[in-house]
Amino acid sequence: MPEINNIADKIKDQLPAQLAAFLRQAGIKADNDGDKLFLVGGVVRNLLLGKSNLDIDLVVEGDAIALAQKLAGEAACKITVHKRFNTAKIDWHGWSVDIATARRESYARPGALPDVKPGSIEDDLIRRDFTINAMAVELSPQGFGRLIDLYSGQKDLEGGLIRVLHDRSFIDDSTRIWRGLRYEQRLDFRLETESLRLLRRDINRLDGISGDRIRYELECILAEKQPEKVLQRAAELGLLAKLHPSLKGSDWLADMFIRARKLSSPKKPTIVLYIALLTYNLTKEEKEQFILYLSLPKTLAQPIKDSSVIKSRLPKLASGKPKKSGIYHLLRGYSSDALKASLIATDSEAARRNIQLHLDKLHNIKPVLTGSDLMEMGIPQGPQIKEMLNKLLDARLDGEVKTQKEEERLVREFL
């Protein structure tokens, strides 16, 4: 990759015409206020790599919110403002545009969130994680397309290297360790030798990072196209054990994730399904420890717990020919992602078939008659109503009744 000093042509050729025009106009608007605007981060990296990236990050040496309000107002776009951080997001014709004020950061202690103050573009770039993400492109009319590469990011792109900007990088923010592996595997790069040494040196500093922040990094990993590659690399470096010592970045896990993508196609698997598979072989106690460590919300925690119960019921689902009502009662009430995790993980064809039947059909089956209907037919309000509704449901599931008239006949027999 020859060294490039201006990527105006890449902006024109690789971004949609509307978006490229928006960036030019944004640069002009900032310039009119005496400010400089820059395209930064991953989109610059991807432009140099020839990859698509339509999530746009902008940094202005000035007031980001004021600029965003002008741009959004003229285009009648939705804008979300975060005054505390002096940032704004514009939803512009289906594209997401983040605008931030250039800032400099300092850390009161390792692992703490940074103290932030307004700064220059140079200040903003030095605070970033890796050289390949620390490049910017000027959008001001007089310098449109000028590439700012203070840390040889282009050279590292050419060499396929993930390199930190300084030797305190992982000390200042240990979550960069997880991000480094994510970029390494996504881009098929490798951690530069000294950066890998620093990662190994500072890996235990992750113990001082909150579970919420670690969970965010894990969710970002599970949103990748092939998250198993990151998890296998994390296991190799001893990083996966930080989530829980019993977790394995094994070939089995990779196979489960591949199956999850086949099952979910054409959509991507949900993060919940991936987490249910990641933790599938942990004991109940180990799952509780994992949930506690990452401060998982109920939407993530419950499917992990559900999968333990479903796993314990697989022998019944695999043996003989259980009635459809039996399958329903074994699996009712559990999250679909927990059910899919066992569907993917079990070796029993019969269990897979029964779980699939429940997901496709059984869980939607309900009697036509309601509790009110039953009271009108003479069943007194109380536990008998619930008993009768369950009988009707089982009869529906097992094909013993198919119409409302047949349900009414069953109620009269009960009476």
C-alpha positions as CSV (number, residue, x, y, z in Angstrom):
1,M,0.0,0.0,0.0
2,P,1.8,3.2,-1.2
3,E,1.7,6.1,1.3
4,I,-1.4,8.3,0.7
5,N,-1.6,11.9,1.7
6,N,-5.1,12.7,0.4
7,I,-8.1,10.4,0.1
8,A,-10.6,12.8,-1.5
9,D,-10.9,10.4,-4.4
10,K,-11.6,7.4,-2.1
11,I,-14.4,9.4,-0.4
12,K,-15.9,10.2,-3.8
13,D,-15.5,6.6,-5.2
14,Q,-16.2,4.5,-2.1
15,L,-19.0,6.4,-0.3
16,P,-22.5,7.0,-1.7
17,A,-22.7,10.3,-3.6
18,Q,-25.2,11.7,-1.2
19,L,-23.0,10.9,1.8
20,A,-19.8,12.3,0.1
21,A,-21.7,15.5,-0.6
22,F,-22.9,15.7,3.0
23,L,-19.3,15.5,4.2
24,R,-18.3,18.4,1.9
25,Q,-21.2,20.5,3.1
26,A,-20.4,19.7,6.7
27,G,-16.8,20.8,6.3
28,I,-18.0,24.0,4.7
29,K,-20.5,24.7,7.6
30,A,-17.7,24.1,10.2
31,D,-15.3,26.4,8.2
32,N,-17.9,29.2,8.1
33,D,-17.8,29.1,12.0
34,G,-14.1,29.2,12.0
35,D,-13.8,25.5,13.0
36,K,-12.2,22.5,11.4
37,L,-14.0,19.2,10.8
38,F,-12.5,15.8,10.4
39,L,-13.5,12.3,9.5
40,V,-12.0,9.9,12.0
41,G,-11.6,6.3,13.2
42,G,-12.8,3.2,11.6
43,V,-14.3,4.8,8.5
44,V,-10.9,6.2,7.6
45,R,-9.3,2.8,8.1
46,N,-11.9,1.1,5.9
47,L,-11.6,3.7,3.2
48,L,-7.8,2.9,3.0
49,L,-8.6,-0.8,3.0
50,G,-11.3,-0.4,0.3
51,K,-14.0,-1.7,2.7
52,S,-17.5,-0.4,3.1
53,N,-18.4,1.5,6.3
54,L,-21.4,3.8,6.4
55,D,-21.3,4.6,10.2
56,I,-19.6,8.0,10.0
57,D,-17.6,9.5,12.9
58,L,-16.8,13.2,12.8
59,V,-14.7,15.3,15.1
60,V,-14.8,19.1,15.1
61,E,-12.4,21.6,16.7
62,G,-15.3,23.5,18.0
63,D,-18.9,23.0,19.2
64,A,-20.1,19.6,18.0
65,I,-23.7,20.1,19.2
66,A,-24.0,23.5,17.5
67,L,-22.7,22.1,14.2
68,A,-24.9,19.0,14.4
69,Q,-28.0,21.1,15.0
70,K,-27.2,23.2,11.9
71,L,-26.7,20.2,9.7
72,A,-29.7,18.3,11.0
73,G,-31.9,21.4,10.8
74,E,-31.2,22.1,7.2
75,A,-31.8,18.5,6.2
76,A,-34.8,18.0,8.6
77,C,-33.1,15.0,10.2
78,K,-33.5,13.4,13.6
79,I,-30.8,14.5,16.0
80,T,-29.9,13.0,19.4
81,V,-27.8,15.3,21.7
82,H,-25.6,14.3,24.7
83,K,-24.7,17.6,26.3
84,R,-22.7,16.0,29.0
85,F,-20.2,14.7,26.4
86,N,-20.7,17.4,23.9
87,T,-21.6,14.9,21.2
88,A,-24.6,14.4,18.8
89,K,-25.9,11.8,16.5
90,I,-27.7,12.6,13.3
91,D,-29.8,10.0,11.5
92,W,-29.3,11.3,8.0
93,H,-31.2,9.5,5.1
94,G,-30.6,6.1,6.7
95,W,-26.9,6.8,7.7
96,S,-25.7,7.3,11.2
97,V,-23.4,10.3,11.7
98,D,-21.7,10.9,15.1
99,I,-20.2,14.3,15.7
100,A,-18.0,15.0,18.7
101,T,-15.9,17.9,19.9
102,A,-12.1,17.2,19.7
103,R,-11.0,16.3,23.1
104,R,-8.0,15.3,25.2
105,E,-8.2,12.8,28.0
106,S,-6.4,12.1,31.3
107,Y,-6.8,9.1,33.6
108,A,-7.0,9.7,37.4
109,R,-6.0,6.0,37.9
110,P,-5.7,2.9,35.7
111,G,-9.0,1.5,34.6
112,A,-10.9,4.6,35.5
113,L,-13.1,6.4,33.0
114,P,-11.1,9.4,31.5
115,D,-11.4,13.0,32.5
116,V,-12.2,14.9,29.2
117,K,-11.5,18.4,28.1
118,P,-11.8,20.1,24.7
119,G,-8.7,19.8,22.6
120,S,-7.2,19.7,19.1
121,I,-7.4,16.9,16.5
122,E,-3.9,15.8,17.6
123,D,-5.2,15.5,21.2
124,D,-8.1,13.5,19.9
125,L,-6.0,11.0,17.9
126,I,-3.5,10.3,20.7
127,R,-6.3,9.1,23.0
128,R,-7.3,6.4,20.5
129,D,-6.7,2.7,20.9
130,F,-4.6,1.5,17.9
131,T,-2.6,3.1,15.1
132,I,-5.0,1.9,12.4
133,N,-7.9,3.7,14.2
134,A,-5.9,6.9,14.9
135,M,-6.1,8.5,11.5
136,A,-8.2,11.5,10.4
137,V,-9.2,13.2,7.2
138,E,-9.7,16.9,7.0
139,L,-13.1,18.0,5.6
140,S,-12.5,21.8,5.5
141,P,-12.9,23.1,1.9
142,Q,-9.3,24.3,1.7
143,G,-7.9,20.9,2.7
144,F,-10.6,18.4,1.9
145,G,-9.3,14.8,1.9
146,R,-6.0,15.5,3.6
147,L,-5.0,12.5,5.6
148,I,-3.6,13.0,9.0
149,D,-1.6,9.9,10.0
150,L,0.6,10.8,13.0
151,Y,1.3,7.2,14.2
152,S,2.0,5.4,10.9
153,G,-1.4,3.8,10.7
154,Q,-1.1,3.3,6.9
155,K,2.2,1.3,7.4
156,D,0.5,-0.9,10.0
157,L,-2.5,-1.5,7.6
158,E,0.0,-2.6,4.9
159,G,1.7,-4.9,7.4
160,G,-1.5,-6.3,8.8
161,L,-0.6,-5.2,12.4
162,I,-2.6,-4.1,15.4
163,R,-0.3,-1.7,17.3
164,V,-1.1,0.4,20.4
165,L,0.0,4.1,20.4
166,H,2.0,4.0,23.6
167,D,3.1,1.5,26.3
168,R,0.5,2.7,28.8
169,S,-2.4,2.1,26.4
170,F,-3.7,-1.1,28.1
171,I,-3.0,0.5,31.5
172,D,-5.2,3.5,30.8
173,D,-8.0,1.4,29.4
174,S,-7.7,-2.4,29.7
175,T,-10.9,-3.0,27.6
176,R,-8.6,-2.2,24.7
177,I,-7.3,-5.7,25.2
178,W,-10.6,-7.2,24.1
179,R,-10.9,-4.7,21.2
180,G,-7.4,-5.6,20.0
181,L,-8.4,-9.2,19.6
182,R,-11.6,-8.2,17.9
183,Y,-9.8,-6.1,15.3
184,E,-7.1,-8.7,14.9
185,Q,-9.6,-11.4,14.0
186,R,-12.0,-9.3,12.0
187,L,-9.3,-7.9,9.7
188,D,-7.2,-11.1,9.7
189,F,-4.3,-9.0,11.2
190,R,-2.0,-9.9,14.0
191,L,-1.0,-8.1,17.2
192,E,2.4,-6.4,16.7
193,T,5.1,-8.1,18.8
194,E,5.5,-5.3,21.4
195,S,1.7,-4.7,21.6
196,L,1.3,-8.4,22.3
197,R,3.9,-8.2,25.1
198,L,2.1,-5.3,26.6
199,L,-1.2,-7.1,26.4
200,R,0.2,-10.1,28.3
201,R,1.8,-7.8,30.8
202,D,-1.5,-5.9,31.5
203,I,-4.1,-8.7,31.2
204,N,-4.7,-8.8,34.9
205,R,-5.7,-5.2,34.9
206,L,-9.0,-6.3,33.5
207,D,-9.8,-7.4,37.0
208,G,-10.3,-3.7,37.9
209,I,-12.8,-3.1,35.1
210,S,-16.6,-3.1,35.8
211,G,-18.7,-6.0,34.6
212,D,-20.8,-3.6,32.6
213,R,-17.9,-2.5,30.5
214,I,-16.6,-6.1,30.0
215,R,-20.2,-7.1,29.0
216,Y,-20.2,-4.3,26.4
217,E,-16.9,-5.6,24.9
218,L,-18.3,-9.2,24.8
219,E,-21.5,-8.0,23.1
220,C,-19.3,-6.3,20.5
221,I,-17.4,-9.5,19.9
222,L,-20.6,-11.5,19.5
223,A,-21.8,-9.0,16.9
224,E,-18.9,-9.9,14.7
225,K,-19.3,-12.1,11.7
226,Q,-17.2,-14.9,13.2
227,P,-17.1,-14.3,17.0
228,E,-15.7,-17.8,17.6
229,K,-12.4,-16.7,16.1
230,V,-12.0,-13.9,18.7
231,L,-13.1,-16.3,21.6
232,Q,-10.6,-18.9,20.5
233,R,-7.8,-16.3,20.4
234,A,-8.9,-15.1,23.8
235,A,-8.7,-18.6,25.2
236,E,-5.2,-19.0,23.7
237,L,-4.0,-15.9,25.5
238,G,-5.7,-16.7,28.8
239,L,-8.2,-13.9,28.4
240,L,-11.4,-16.0,28.1
241,A,-10.8,-17.3,31.6
242,K,-11.3,-13.8,32.8
243,L,-15.0,-14.2,32.0
244,H,-15.1,-17.5,33.8
245,P,-12.3,-20.1,34.3
246,S,-14.4,-22.9,33.0
247,L,-15.1,-21.3,29.6
248,K,-13.5,-23.0,26.6
249,G,-12.7,-21.4,23.2
250,S,-12.8,-24.9,21.7
251,D,-13.5,-26.4,18.3
252,W,-16.9,-27.5,19.8
253,L,-17.8,-23.9,20.5
254,A,-16.8,-22.9,17.0
255,D,-19.0,-25.6,15.5
256,M,-21.9,-24.5,17.7
257,F,-21.6,-20.9,16.5
258,I,-21.4,-22.1,12.9
259,R,-24.6,-24.1,13.4
260,A,-26.2,-21.1,15.0
261,R,-25.6,-19.1,11.9
262,K,-27.1,-21.8,9.7
263,L,-30.1,-22.0,11.9
264,S,-30.6,-18.3,12.0
265,S,-29.9,-17.6,8.3
266,P,-30.6,-15.2,6.6
267,K,-30.5,-13.2,9.8
268,K,-27.6,-13.2,12.2
269,P,-27.9,-15.2,15.4
270,T,-28.9,-13.0,18.4
271,I,-26.3,-12.2,21.0
272,V,-28.5,-14.1,23.5
273,L,-28.2,-17.3,21.5
274,Y,-24.4,-16.9,21.2
275,I,-24.1,-16.3,25.0
276,A,-26.4,-19.3,25.7
277,L,-24.0,-21.5,23.6
278,L,-20.9,-19.9,25.1
279,T,-22.1,-20.9,28.6
280,Y,-23.9,-24.1,27.6
281,N,-21.5,-26.5,29.3
282,L,-21.1,-24.5,32.5
283,T,-22.8,-25.8,35.7
284,K,-25.7,-23.9,37.2
285,E,-23.3,-22.4,39.8
286,E,-20.8,-21.4,37.2
287,K,-23.5,-19.7,35.2
288,E,-24.6,-17.8,38.2
289,Q,-21.0,-16.6,38.7
290,F,-20.8,-15.6,35.0
291,I,-24.0,-13.7,35.3
292,L,-22.9,-11.9,38.4
293,Y,-19.5,-11.0,37.1
294,L,-20.9,-9.4,33.9
295,S,-23.9,-7.8,35.7
296,L,-26.1,-9.4,33.0
297,P,-29.6,-8.0,32.7
298,K,-32.5,-10.4,32.9
299,T,-32.9,-10.5,29.1
300,L,-29.5,-12.1,29.0
301,A,-29.4,-13.9,32.3
302,Q,-32.7,-15.8,32.0
303,P,-31.9,-17.6,28.8
304,I,-28.6,-18.8,30.3
305,K,-30.5,-20.2,33.3
306,D,-33.3,-21.6,31.0
307,S,-30.7,-23.5,28.9
308,S,-29.7,-25.5,32.0
309,V,-33.2,-26.7,32.6
310,I,-33.8,-27.6,29.0
311,K,-30.5,-29.4,28.9
312,S,-31.6,-31.5,31.9
313,R,-34.8,-32.5,30.0
314,L,-33.1,-33.6,26.8
315,P,-33.2,-37.3,27.8
316,K,-37.0,-37.2,28.1
317,L,-37.2,-35.4,24.7
318,A,-34.9,-38.0,23.2
319,S,-36.6,-41.1,24.5
320,G,-39.5,-42.9,22.9
321,K,-42.3,-40.9,21.3
322,P,-43.5,-38.4,23.8
323,K,-47.0,-36.9,23.2
324,K,-47.1,-33.4,21.8
325,S,-48.6,-32.2,25.0
326,G,-45.7,-33.8,26.9
327,I,-43.2,-32.0,24.7
328,Y,-45.1,-28.7,25.2
329,H,-45.1,-29.0,29.0
330,L,-41.4,-29.9,29.0
331,L,-40.5,-26.8,27.0
332,R,-43.2,-24.2,27.7
333,G,-42.2,-20.8,29.1
334,Y,-38.5,-21.0,28.2
335,S,-36.9,-18.4,25.9
336,S,-36.6,-19.3,22.2
337,D,-32.9,-18.6,22.3
338,A,-32.4,-21.1,25.2
339,L,-34.5,-23.7,23.2
340,K,-32.4,-23.0,20.1
341,A,-29.2,-23.5,22.1
342,S,-30.2,-27.0,23.1
343,L,-31.5,-27.7,19.6
344,I,-28.0,-26.8,18.2
345,A,-26.0,-28.5,21.0
346,T,-27.8,-31.9,21.4
347,D,-26.6,-35.0,19.6
348,S,-30.0,-36.5,19.7
349,E,-32.0,-36.3,16.4
350,A,-35.2,-37.1,18.3
351,A,-34.6,-34.3,20.8
352,R,-33.8,-31.8,18.0
353,R,-37.0,-32.8,16.1
354,N,-39.1,-32.3,19.2
355,I,-37.6,-28.9,20.1
356,Q,-38.1,-27.8,16.5
357,L,-41.7,-29.0,16.6
358,H,-42.3,-26.9,19.7
359,L,-40.6,-23.8,18.2
360,D,-42.4,-24.1,14.9
361,K,-45.9,-25.1,16.0
362,L,-46.7,-26.3,19.6
363,H,-45.9,-23.1,21.5
364,N,-48.5,-21.2,19.4
365,I,-51.4,-23.7,20.0
366,K,-54.2,-22.5,22.3
367,P,-57.8,-23.5,23.0
368,V,-60.5,-21.5,21.3
369,L,-62.6,-21.4,24.5
370,T,-61.7,-18.9,27.2
371,G,-62.2,-18.8,30.9
372,S,-65.3,-16.7,30.4
373,D,-66.7,-19.2,28.0
374,L,-66.2,-22.0,30.5
375,M,-68.0,-20.0,33.2
376,E,-71.0,-19.5,30.9
377,M,-71.1,-23.2,30.3
378,G,-71.4,-23.8,34.0
379,I,-67.9,-24.3,35.4
380,P,-67.6,-22.3,38.6
381,Q,-64.8,-19.6,38.9
382,G,-61.7,-21.1,40.6
383,P,-59.2,-23.8,40.1
384,Q,-61.6,-25.9,37.9
385,I,-61.3,-23.2,35.2
386,K,-57.5,-23.6,35.0
387,E,-57.8,-27.4,35.1
388,M,-60.3,-27.4,32.2
389,L,-58.2,-25.0,30.1
390,N,-55.2,-27.3,30.6
391,K,-57.3,-30.3,29.5
392,L,-58.5,-28.4,26.4
393,L,-54.9,-27.4,25.6
394,D,-53.6,-30.9,25.9
395,A,-56.4,-32.2,23.7
396,R,-55.6,-29.5,21.1
397,L,-51.9,-30.4,21.2
398,D,-52.5,-34.1,20.8
399,G,-55.1,-33.7,18.1
400,E,-58.0,-35.0,20.1
401,V,-60.1,-31.9,19.4
402,K,-59.8,-29.7,16.4
403,T,-62.8,-27.4,16.5
404,Q,-64.7,-25.2,18.9
405,K,-67.6,-27.7,18.9
406,E,-65.3,-30.5,19.9
407,E,-63.9,-28.4,22.7
408,E,-67.4,-27.7,23.9
409,R,-68.2,-31.5,23.8
410,L,-65.1,-32.1,26.0
411,V,-66.3,-29.5,28.5
412,R,-69.7,-31.1,28.7
413,E,-68.1,-34.5,29.4
414,F,-66.1,-32.8,32.1
415,L,-69.2,-31.4,33.7
